[in-house]
Every structure is written in structure tokens, then in C-alpha cells.
């Protein structure tokens, strides 16, 4: 059979499997559909937060509790023709405690969320052949709270759609090479009352480019990796509405957000170096070159229309700053020690950067310590602490410190039911010489979830 025939046959087999009549299974056993395993589940529970709107003034912080409903499904299939991994999760968060001290002004319903989504699909066609194909897509909807207590909508929504396709070459068991490209779409929306044109749309971005990876497994469970990717990205609005800034973050009516080009190259080691120790270590470099002309052209177009704020845009505001020098250094390290079965301790550090939707970029350092342990046959414990130092560069320039700690206890009550109790504390502070108090907050969260699995 030709390679094209195998791919077509593999695709048809996936469709046939997903359309086939499922076999019956007891709760907790999952569902077999042909050669695929379906694992449906649902989380039901409640969450409490001490500072819903991330207010910098603890005396004005609004607390509240919400109902959580989160169904999820996972599909896994492995054959000689295709490997398929599909996952989708949908979340609802409804605040049922809607008054603070009897004050109807503190109505938490503007934080209700009905579209939390996380999904992915990965397909590897002809996984055992010298030449195969990889396809993948991710679709997420992430909602984050803002300080807009009295707005109709007090959340910022970020929609991400990222699709990839690559040719996979595996001439031997120890060496593989993939090369392809991806296309990304980001969309941001928020409170329309904060915009001088009464639009909920904040901005959107497209990004596309090539990517490649080399994987050499010189030991059975240890590999050397080489990664490269490049992006050309374009914002739909290069002179963003910035009404609402205060104090040290007063940006005027418009914020310059240029298009640009980003590239990254990194190499390192991933794998088990002893019976109890696993180490992942990657190092590399990257740059982002910003196209200041994209902002100037947009400013000229707005000025020709007589639009508000067009006259204030100039290169001296900082949005023409490229990412280079030490900010481009990439480091990812993690060591996981497993002294006993069911007990692991992980220590990690990451230095990285990413494009930002409200300034040019953020370069950050992140360190964490994590413990996972099985305390008994059905009890599990997780503890984690992390510190992230962030440097925002562009028209908005500032330094933040973000601290996060969390802990959780899980109990496997039955093969078809898990119970979990979790707690977390988050704190953001300004690390500037002249602090920016408007970005600082403390937030304590606690949740109880019942997970039902079939």
C-alpha cells in the first residue's frame, strides 16, 4: 500500500471508529469504541475566592463563592496506521453568593463564566513508517477577572486557536526529525464600558511560521533535543484604545502595539539519568524584531479619519523597542527525584519571554518547588510554591513579582469517583523603584470538587 493510501486508510479508520457503536462499560472502566478508548468525566463542586476583582486594597476586596460544573472527555487510539489523542473540557462558573454585606452594588454575576474551554487534537499518521505526518490543533477560551466591579462584564476573555502540520521522518528507532509550520489566532475581548468606542473587542493577532525539531535518543529513556521556530505576527489594531490608565500607568488614549517577527533556537537534554532522577535541561536564544512602521501607518490612518488619540503616538513612547540581548536568553531546567514509589519532588527554573497583548513583550524568570505523594492506596497530596519575576517592555514598562502557592488532597473514593480539596494563595507586587500600587493584589482560593468518571 502506498503512503497516500495508508494515510487515507488511517483517516477513514479514525472516522469509522468514532462513528462505531460503543461497547457498554461499567463506571470507571471507560468506554471502548472500536480500537479507541473514551474517558468521559465531570467535575462538580464549589470554589471560594477572597479577592474576586484582584483589588489592590485589601479593605475593599470582594470575596465570593461559585458553583463549578466542568465536563470533560478524552479519546485515545493507537494502531499501526495512526495514533490519536483528543481531549476537550468545558467549564461553567456561576457565583451564587451575589451580595456583600447586603450591598446590592457588589453583584458578582459580572464574573459568571459559561465558556471556559480547553481542547486539543493530535494525530500522528504512519507512526511506524520512515516518513509520517503529524497534525495538531489547540482551541482554548481563557477568562480572567478584572477590577471592573460595577461593569456588566468584569472579565477579559482570551480565545486561542493554534493549528500545526509537520512531516515526521524516523529513519531508525533512535533518531527522528519533524519539520512543518503552524498558524495561530488570538482574540481578546473585555468590558465595553472601558472603551471610548463602546466595543468589547480589545484586539486580535495572527501568527504563522515554520518549526522543526530533532530528537536523538542515545539511551532508551534519554534524548538530545534541538528545537527551532519562527513567527511572523500581525495585530489587527496597532494603536490600541488605552482609556482607563491611572497614575504611573497612564498611557493616554492610544497604546502602540507593533507587528513583528520572532525566532527561537534551543537545545538540551531530556530523560532519566538514574533510577530515581529525571532531568530536563534546555538552553537557547531568541529575538523579536518589532515593525514600528506598522504603528506609524495606523496612526496616520487614524489621524486622517480624525480619530481620538491618533496625534499622541510617537516612537519615543517605547513601543519600538526590540527584544534582544540578555532578554532573549532561554533556559528551562527541571529535576524530578523519586526516592520511593509514589513520592516525587521536582525543582525547576525557567527563563523565557512571550509577546504581550498590552505592551511589546514580557521577559520572565520562574522558579518552583513541587511535591507529589501517594499517602495511602487512595490518598494523594500535592504541594507547590513558585515565584515569577516579570519585566514588561514597550510603551507600558514595569517590573512585577508574582508569588503562587497551592496545596491539594485527593481521595479516590471509588473507581468512578474522586474527591479533591484544594487551597491556593496568589500575590502580585510591583518590583519597580517607584511601585505601581494599582497592579498589586492578594487572593486566597479554596475549592472542593467531586469528579465522576465513566
DRENVO-461801 format. One line per 3 residues: number of its first residue (from 1); their letters; for each residue z, x, y of C-alpha. Coordinates in Angstrom, 3 decimals, padded with zeros to 6 digits, always signed. Each point is the difference from the previous one (the first is absolute). Example, Ala and Ser with C-alpha at 12.3 -4.5 7.8 and 13.67 -1.06 7.14 Angstrom:
! residues 2
1	as	+007.800 +012.300 -004.500 | -000.660 +001.370 +003.440
***
This chain:
! residues 454
1	xxx	+000.000 +000.000 +000.000 | -000.860 +001.342 +003.487 | +002.625 +000.636 +002.672
4	xxx	-001.285 -002.979 +001.985 | +000.224 -002.160 -003.108 | +003.557 +001.122 -000.643
7	xxx	+001.051 -000.794 +003.584 | -001.664 -003.425 -000.177 | +001.585 -000.631 -003.384
10	xxx	+003.398 +001.084 +001.295 | -000.305 -002.276 +003.019 | -001.015 -002.942 -002.158
13	xxx	+002.877 +000.673 -002.360 | +002.455 -000.102 +002.907 | -001.382 -003.352 +001.117
16	xxx	+000.070 -001.325 -003.548 | +003.576 +001.124 -000.467 | +001.205 -001.632 +003.185
19	xxx	-001.757 -003.248 -000.863 | +001.157 -000.109 -003.598 | +002.658 -002.481 -001.117
22	xxx	+003.431 +001.688 +000.148 | +002.185 +000.338 -003.064 | +003.413 -001.618 +000.177
25	xxx	+003.003 +002.307 +000.415 | +003.723 -000.378 +000.346 | +001.584 +000.668 +003.424
28	xxx	+000.350 +003.754 +000.510 | -002.730 +000.865 -002.516 | -002.795 -000.216 +002.614
31	xxx	-003.321 -001.673 -000.752 | -002.855 +001.503 -002.006 | -003.467 -001.065 +001.193
34	xxx	-002.471 +001.705 -002.282 | +000.736 +003.690 +000.427 | +001.764 -000.466 +003.347
37	xxx	+003.727 -000.424 +000.589 | +001.075 -002.408 +002.740 | +003.528 +000.349 +001.398
40	xxx	+000.884 -002.865 +002.359 | +003.361 -000.076 +001.774 | +001.745 -001.597 +002.961
43	xxx	+002.855 +001.145 +002.241 | +002.361 -002.656 +001.338 | +002.886 +000.850 +002.260
46	xxx	+001.439 +000.456 +003.445 | +000.211 +002.764 +002.585 | +002.436 +000.575 +002.853
49	xxx	-000.765 +002.222 +003.008 | +002.410 +000.927 +002.794 | -002.656 +000.687 +002.667
52	xxx	-003.051 -002.153 -000.567 | -001.764 +000.898 +003.251 | +000.911 +003.712 -000.081
55	xxx	+001.905 -000.288 +003.279 | +001.282 +003.228 +001.531 | +003.152 -001.757 +001.252
58	xxx	+002.289 -000.697 -002.967 | +001.869 -002.628 +002.041 | -003.218 -002.018 +000.302
61	xxx	-001.217 +000.526 -003.565 | -000.901 -003.191 -001.849 | +000.816 -000.193 -003.706
64	xxx	-001.400 -002.436 -002.538 | -000.797 -000.793 -003.606 | -003.274 -000.936 -001.656
67	xxx	-001.278 -001.505 -003.224 | -002.346 +002.294 -001.936 | -002.689 -001.213 -002.406
70	xxx	-002.303 +002.690 -001.366 | -002.341 -000.615 -002.951 | -001.819 +002.978 -001.493
73	xxx	-002.508 +000.710 -002.744 | -001.148 +003.227 -001.639 | -003.000 +000.401 -002.314
76	xxx	-000.587 +003.155 -002.036 | -002.833 +000.663 -002.437 | -001.018 +003.240 -001.748
79	xxx	-003.129 +000.282 -002.153 | -002.529 +002.719 -000.719 | -002.331 -001.551 +002.591
82	xxx	+002.388 -000.791 +002.855 | +003.557 +000.408 +001.272 | +001.102 -002.798 +002.306
85	xxx	+003.160 -000.298 +002.101 | +000.459 -003.099 +002.147 | +003.082 -001.038 +001.940
88	xxx	+000.676 -002.700 +002.577 | +003.182 -001.113 +001.740 | +000.449 -002.871 +002.476
91	xxx	+003.171 -000.458 +002.026 | +001.646 -002.744 +002.025 | +003.045 +000.570 +002.201
94	xxx	+001.541 -003.105 +001.589 | +003.092 +000.236 +002.213 | +002.383 -002.810 -000.776
97	xxx	+002.785 +001.108 +002.344 | -001.683 -001.017 +003.253 | +002.750 -000.065 +002.635
100	xxx	+002.267 +002.725 +001.391 | +003.431 -001.257 +001.003 | -001.528 -003.422 +000.469
103	xxx	-002.483 +001.265 +002.611 | -003.415 -001.619 -000.644 | -001.697 +002.737 +002.065
106	xxx	+000.475 +002.353 -002.935 | -002.419 -001.707 -002.336 | -000.920 +002.453 -002.739
109	xxx	-002.981 -002.006 -001.225 | -002.305 +002.239 +002.083 | +000.682 +002.647 -002.663
112	xxx	-001.096 -002.217 -002.919 | -002.711 +001.619 -002.094 | -002.391 -001.725 -002.378
115	xxx	-002.598 +002.711 -000.572 | +001.651 +003.188 -001.253 | -002.650 +001.345 -002.381
118	xxx	-000.367 +003.215 -001.998 | -002.875 +000.344 -002.464 | -002.100 +002.654 -001.681
121	xxx	-002.825 +000.322 -002.523 | -000.941 +003.268 -001.717 | -002.863 +000.286 -002.497
124	xxx	-001.009 +003.133 -001.893 | -003.269 -000.554 -001.831 | -000.899 +002.298 -002.901
127	xxx	+003.349 +001.847 +000.044 | -000.821 +002.007 -003.145 | -003.485 +001.063 +001.099
130	xxx	-000.982 +003.170 +001.785 | -001.138 -002.094 +002.956 | +001.804 -003.189 +000.998
133	xxx	+000.616 -002.142 +003.038 | +003.121 -001.000 +001.921 | +000.293 -003.045 +002.225
136	xxx	+003.098 -001.058 +001.880 | +001.138 -002.355 +002.725 | +003.268 -000.731 +001.764
139	xxx	+000.748 -003.074 +002.096 | +003.370 -000.279 +001.761 | +001.549 -002.211 +002.667
142	xxx	+003.138 +001.558 +001.486 | +002.182 -001.886 +002.513 | +002.561 +001.763 +002.179
145	xxx	+002.522 -001.508 +002.449 | -000.053 +000.612 +003.757 | +002.483 -000.589 +002.825
148	xxx	-001.776 -003.184 +001.148 | +002.991 -002.262 -000.687 | -001.311 -003.063 +001.790
151	xxx	-003.693 +000.341 -000.826 | -001.822 -002.408 -002.302 | -000.795 +003.007 -002.203
154	xxx	+002.393 +002.961 -000.106 | -001.856 +002.102 -002.552 | -002.869 +002.484 +000.053
157	xxx	-002.409 -000.453 -002.900 | -002.018 +002.873 -001.427 | -002.859 -000.840 -002.359
160	xxx	-001.503 +002.880 -002.004 | -003.086 -000.031 -002.198 | -000.915 +003.326 -001.607
163	xxx	-002.843 +000.344 -002.540 | -001.033 +003.125 -001.927 | -002.794 +001.071 -002.345
166	xxx	-000.365 +003.369 -001.710 | -001.902 +001.854 -002.696 | +002.384 +001.485 -002.585
169	xxx	-001.092 +003.098 -001.934 | +002.084 +001.237 -002.920 | -001.766 +002.777 -001.913
172	xxx	+003.129 +000.743 -002.047 | +003.518 -001.238 -000.633 | +001.515 +002.474 +002.467
175	xxx	-002.336 -000.369 +002.994 | -001.172 -002.963 +002.064 | -001.734 -000.510 +003.309
178	xxx	-000.475 -003.145 +002.081 | -002.153 -000.425 +003.101 | -000.702 -003.130 +001.984
181	xxx	+000.898 -001.840 +003.150 | +002.047 -002.836 +001.438 | -000.096 -002.683 +002.677
184	xxx	+003.151 -001.195 +001.771 | +000.621 -002.966 +002.283 | +003.260 -000.467 +001.947
187	xxx	+000.857 -003.070 +002.060 | +003.085 -000.406 +002.231 | +001.257 -003.253 +001.511
190	xxx	+003.189 -000.972 +001.817 | +001.559 -002.311 +002.555 | -002.714 -001.538 +002.252
193	xxx	+002.559 -000.580 +002.770 | +000.259 +003.790 +000.515 | -003.710 +000.254 +000.880
196	xxx	-001.533 -000.663 +003.402 | -002.964 -001.628 -001.772 | +002.227 -002.141 -002.290
199	xxx	-001.510 +001.464 -003.172 | +001.932 +000.718 -003.195 | -002.534 +002.711 -000.889
202	xxx	+001.344 +003.452 +000.830 | -002.737 +002.213 -001.412 | -002.046 +000.841 -003.080
205	xxx	-001.390 +003.192 -001.477 | -002.697 +001.023 -002.457 | +000.039 +003.376 -001.757
208	xxx	-002.349 +001.504 -002.536 | -000.789 +003.356 -001.534 | -000.291 +002.191 -003.103
211	xxx	+002.790 +001.162 -002.302 | +000.232 +002.304 -003.006 | +002.618 +001.228 -002.456
214	xxx	+000.111 +002.786 -002.585 | +002.569 -000.182 -002.826 | +000.560 +002.922 -002.380
217	xxx	+002.640 -000.598 -002.692 | +000.754 +003.563 -001.060 | +003.003 -001.304 -002.006
220	xxx	+000.143 -003.420 -001.756 | +002.280 -001.503 +002.665 | -000.600 +002.357 +002.932
223	xxx	-003.018 +000.017 +002.309 | -001.422 +001.767 +003.018 | -001.464 -002.391 +002.592
226	xxx	-002.433 +000.398 +002.877 | -000.490 -002.943 +002.385 | -002.417 -000.492 +002.879
229	xxx	-000.803 -003.021 +002.147 | -001.589 -000.724 +003.352 | +000.029 -003.106 +002.192
232	xxx	-002.018 -001.229 +002.940 | +001.959 -002.823 +001.622 | -000.816 -002.480 +002.755
235	xxx	+002.313 -002.381 +001.869 | -001.346 -003.350 +001.123 | +001.935 +000.367 +003.275
238	xxx	+000.332 +003.459 +001.561 | +001.881 -001.247 +003.081 | +002.804 -002.069 -001.497
241	xxx	+002.089 -002.594 +001.806 | +003.355 +001.722 +000.670 | +001.812 -002.675 +002.007
244	xxx	+003.705 -000.158 -000.793 | +000.918 +003.690 +000.072 | +003.273 +000.807 +001.756
247	xxx	+001.765 +003.067 +001.360 | -001.042 +003.269 -001.627 | -002.664 -001.830 -002.022
250	xxx	-001.672 -001.733 +002.951 | -003.710 +000.554 -000.722 | -001.473 -002.304 +002.625
253	xxx	-002.522 -002.677 -000.918 | -002.229 +002.090 -002.284 | +000.585 +002.618 -002.693
256	xxx	-002.767 +002.408 -000.983 | -000.672 +000.122 -003.745 | -002.984 +002.223 -000.875
259	xxx	-002.250 +000.028 -003.041 | -000.101 +003.217 -001.970 | -000.510 +002.047 -003.139
262	xxx	+002.669 +001.177 -002.447 | -000.136 +002.432 -002.913 | +002.567 +001.294 -002.545
265	xxx	-000.029 +002.696 -002.655 | +002.952 +000.680 -002.306 | +000.742 +001.700 -003.310
268	xxx	+002.991 +000.323 -002.255 | +001.797 -000.429 -003.282 | +001.103 -003.193 -001.722
271	xxx	+001.735 -000.130 -003.344 | +002.891 +000.840 -002.278 | +001.178 +003.580 +000.195
274	xxx	+002.868 -000.406 -002.496 | +001.486 -002.604 -002.292 | +002.188 -001.399 +002.801
277	xxx	-001.852 +000.940 +003.198 | -003.162 -001.468 +001.552 | -001.385 +001.499 +003.203
280	xxx	-002.726 -001.269 +002.313 | -000.973 +002.446 +002.758 | -003.043 -000.386 +002.275
283	xxx	-000.907 +001.890 +003.169 | -002.975 -000.290 +002.299 | -001.332 -000.525 +003.478
286	xxx	-001.755 -002.687 +002.001 | -001.260 -000.827 +003.474 | -000.936 -003.033 +002.069
289	xxx	-002.587 +000.343 +002.753 | +000.124 -002.881 +002.475 | -003.029 -001.232 +001.919
292	xxx	+001.237 -000.506 +003.566 | -003.419 -001.310 +001.020 | +000.629 -003.139 -002.085
295	xxx	+002.894 -000.883 +002.331 | -001.892 +000.896 +003.183 | -002.982 -002.120 -001.062
298	xxx	+002.265 -002.966 -000.712 | +001.766 +000.431 +003.343 | -003.359 +000.010 +001.798
301	xxx	-001.047 -003.182 -001.815 | +003.279 -001.719 +000.925 | -000.314 +001.120 +003.621
304	xxx	-003.513 -001.475 +000.164 | +001.477 -003.307 -001.171 | +002.808 +000.186 +002.543
307	xxx	+002.556 +000.029 -002.832 | +003.649 +000.613 +000.691 | +001.278 +003.568 -000.458
310	xxx	-003.378 +001.739 -000.364 | +000.522 +002.102 +003.124 | +003.179 +001.686 -001.276
313	xxx	-001.600 +001.769 -003.007 | -000.442 +003.765 +000.383 | -000.054 +003.030 -002.315
316	xxx	+003.239 +001.381 +001.452 | +002.017 -002.765 -001.679 | +000.046 +001.924 -003.309
319	xxx	-002.271 -002.065 -002.236 | -002.546 +002.854 -000.214 | +002.487 +002.224 -001.891
322	xxx	-001.375 +001.199 -003.369 | +002.140 +000.605 -003.075 | -000.059 +003.710 -000.795
325	xxx	+002.287 +003.012 -000.322 | +003.251 -000.407 -001.915 | -000.264 -003.814 +000.147
328	xxx	-002.879 +000.302 -002.494 | +002.058 +001.811 -002.650 | +000.400 -002.113 -003.173
331	xxx	+002.873 +000.507 -002.462 | +001.143 -002.261 -002.827 | +002.704 +001.147 -002.401
334	xxx	+002.129 -001.874 -002.495 | +002.210 +001.218 -002.813 | +001.339 -002.443 -002.593
337	xxx	+002.784 +001.146 -002.313 | +000.812 -002.036 -003.113 | +003.084 +001.576 -001.616
340	xxx	+000.587 -002.993 -002.283 | -002.130 -002.825 -001.314 | +000.024 -002.813 +002.570
343	xxx	+001.420 +002.197 +002.806 | -002.178 +001.600 +002.688 | +000.544 +001.649 +003.372
346	xxx	-002.922 +000.535 +002.404 | -000.115 +002.154 +003.113 | -003.058 -000.106 +002.231
349	xxx	-001.502 +001.079 +003.307 | -003.248 -001.010 +001.692 | -001.731 +001.202 +003.153
352	xxx	-002.992 -002.137 +000.861 | -001.781 -001.914 +002.752 | -001.766 -003.312 +000.397
355	xxx	-002.124 -001.806 +002.538 | +001.971 -002.508 +002.073 | -000.919 -003.419 +001.326
358	xxx	+001.970 +000.397 +003.256 | -000.567 +003.696 +000.827 | -002.241 +002.793 -001.310
361	xxx	+002.051 +001.121 -003.010 | +003.468 +000.537 -001.434 | +000.947 +003.311 -001.663
364	xxx	+003.131 -000.200 -002.124 | +002.471 +001.816 -002.242 | +001.691 -002.030 -002.734
367	xxx	+002.702 +001.110 -002.400 | +001.730 -002.084 -002.664 | +002.443 +000.103 -002.904
370	xxx	-000.233 -002.665 -002.724 | +002.003 -000.787 -003.119 | -001.068 -002.330 -002.817
373	xxx	+002.312 -000.609 -002.921 | +000.431 -002.248 -002.986 | +003.734 -000.689 -000.083
376	xxx	-000.080 -002.024 -003.214 | -002.634 -001.562 -002.213 | -000.703 -002.708 +002.600
379	xxx	+001.417 +001.374 +003.296 | -001.937 +002.213 +002.428 | +001.061 +001.660 +003.250
382	xxx	-002.173 +001.325 +002.854 | +001.241 +001.966 +003.031 | -002.169 +001.548 +002.717
385	xxx	+000.373 +001.577 +003.405 | -002.808 +001.161 +002.269 | -000.529 +001.468 +003.465
388	xxx	-003.346 -000.102 +001.826 | -000.697 +001.836 +003.262 | -003.047 -001.429 +001.800
391	xxx	-002.035 +001.461 +002.860 | -002.308 -002.517 +001.699 | -002.822 +001.613 +001.973
394	xxx	-002.497 -001.640 +002.349 | +000.384 -002.176 +003.066 | +003.313 -001.060 -001.505
397	xxx	+001.893 +003.214 -000.826 | +003.512 +000.006 -001.411 | +002.186 +001.369 -002.832
400	xxx	+001.949 -002.280 -002.363 | +002.512 +000.486 -002.777 | -000.021 -002.607 -002.785
403	xxx	+002.833 -000.124 -002.542 | -000.068 -002.157 -003.114 | +002.477 -000.397 -002.818
406	xxx	-000.134 -002.501 -002.831 | +001.680 -000.792 -003.288 | -000.549 -002.520 -002.746
409	xxx	+001.385 -001.209 -003.285 | -002.262 -001.692 -002.560 | +001.035 -001.912 -003.091
412	xxx	-002.414 -000.903 -002.775 | +001.581 -003.325 -000.969 | -002.742 -000.796 -002.524
415	xxx	-003.474 +001.150 -000.957 | -001.348 -002.576 +002.421 | +002.539 +000.300 +002.863
418	xxx	+001.337 +002.764 +002.272 | +002.706 -000.298 +002.646 | +000.204 +002.433 +002.912
421	xxx	+002.359 +000.554 +002.911 | -001.181 +002.321 +002.784 | +001.333 +001.297 +003.302
424	xxx	-001.566 +002.184 +002.699 | +000.715 +001.452 +003.433 | -002.693 +001.038 +002.464
427	xxx	+000.437 +001.724 +003.342 | -002.602 +001.144 +002.535 | +001.037 +002.196 +002.911
430	xxx	-001.880 +001.776 +002.749 | -000.102 +003.798 -000.418 | -001.379 +000.704 +003.478
433	xxx	+001.844 +002.022 +002.642 | -000.132 -003.176 +002.071 | +000.647 -002.647 -002.699
436	xxx	-002.028 -003.213 -000.161 | +002.694 -002.623 -000.728 | -002.468 -002.861 -000.455
439	xxx	-001.124 +001.355 -003.415 | +003.494 +000.513 -001.450 | +001.590 -002.377 -002.508
442	xxx	+002.340 -000.351 -002.982 | -000.675 -002.444 -002.818 | +001.975 -000.742 -003.153
445	xxx	-001.661 -001.984 -002.792 | +001.205 -001.491 -003.272 | -001.921 -001.991 -002.596
448	xxx	+000.486 -001.716 -003.339 | -003.027 -000.654 -002.208 | -000.640 -001.684 -003.323
451	xxx	-003.185 +001.234 -001.661 | -001.512 -002.252 -002.661 | -002.623 +001.631 -002.255
454	x	-002.366 -001.475 -002.563
***
